[in-house]
Amino acid sequence: MPRYQSIVVLTGAGISAESGIRTFRASDGLWENHPVEEVATPEGYYRNPALVQSFYNGRRQQLSEVVCNDAHKALSDFEKAFDGDFLLVTQNVDDLHSRAGSQNLIHMHGELYKARCQDTEQVFDWHEDLTTQTLCPCCKQAGNLRPNIVWFGEMPLEMNRIYEALSQCDLFVSIGTSGNVYPAAGFFAEAKAAGAETVELNLEPGSNASQFDRSLTGHATELVPDFFNALLG
């Protein structure tokens, strides 16, 4: 197996599904029984902030009931042992990668355990419920804190850093992603254009699986440890 110097890993809902966190959208187009437009767009939030806050309160509470799995742990262990450049980019808003010990980590779609002031853009660690009456720690205004989640129509976080890493990597690995949500679905093409090998690890082939150099199917808790242990030899 080639000796890689710079690796970028992208993870999606499939890696956390085996911890009991349901994937982003059910086959009926609903997200936890809500139309996505109601709870995952800025327009939905402005129309009914109480509903959106309640929705994310429920998702935040669910996180306390799950634990990181062997796939999360394998990525953390690999990062510690690998002596090259390593960046883990996740589309997931849970904290399971952090709990597993991953350090060089970007939450491109935000984090459930963070809240953001709509006036100052200051971000706070936040594990409690949010309501329209919650006072913001920085501006002291009620209702100014929103979940620090990237909704549809908003720009994902740290994109410059992600594209810089993609332009320099020699291996890109996509784990548990559908290949349907952009810009993340285009990351493999950016890496390939830079000369990197591209690998998909997925329960079922994603929509762009045929364009990867390799596509391996199976459970993340088995595929990910096997693949990354093999990289270490």
Disulfide bonds with the S-S distance in Angstrom:
none
